[in-house]
């Protein structure tokens, strides 16, 4: 009877397992972890931190989800159960809108604790410009041909069509794009700076063959152009506005000379994909 009473007393004194706890934290040896409702950009690397306590904590699961759809996950198993933990994981998520991050810790008794919080993913400023565009840039301005022994000859040009394609990809920096620009099949690569719905390009030393008619003589000199362009995105169209100037060599019959152009650029490019 005494033994039975003793066993009953031991059973009644047995301590219930202490449930684990979990919470987010910021800062891990200089690494800044995201905080609740943090504003980040799609494609950015983020660091997430959790800490907590428990009796013989065995694992933690961290998930990233948007509207109930899992985007990524991190899992860590402790080979030797711990009573306190701090852990940091990183994610690179291509998303926009509200994203939920959830950490769940489990102890040896199967008890769990969960902490969830949201962060906001914003589309990168450059993302809306990415793609391929085709159309015509329209040059309006003057051309001047100078040949030794002759008076310079000027001609007004209105809406001279220059076929253009732009293939725009993401740049290395937040407000940057890289564009492969092809004008009359002459290709060059240029960096653009994004400002709202506009992207600014500066193209230098771009070769362009300019068809030129002078009285009864026609010739096609190659002009080295410099362009300052602003491309404004309207729907799926890039509207061009800017300036253009350049010069090149001309060969008329037995005479050699130069040709210069100076004017403005307009026109629109349509997105092809």
Buried (B, 14 or more C-beta within 10 A) or exposed (E): EEEEEEEEEEEEEEEEEBEBBBEBBBEBEEEEBBEEEBEBBBBBEBBBBBBBBBBBBBBBBBBBBBEEEEBBEBEBEBEEEBEEBEBBBEBEBEBBEEBBBBBBBBBBBEBBBEBEBEBBBBEBBBBEBBBBBBBBBBBBBEBBBBBEEEEEBEBEBEEBEBEBBBBBEBBEEEBBBBBBBBBBEEEBEBBBBBEEEBBBBEBEEBBBBBEBEBEEEEBEBBBEBBBBBBBBBEEEBBBBBBBBBBBBEBEBEEEEBBBBBBBEBBBBBEBEE
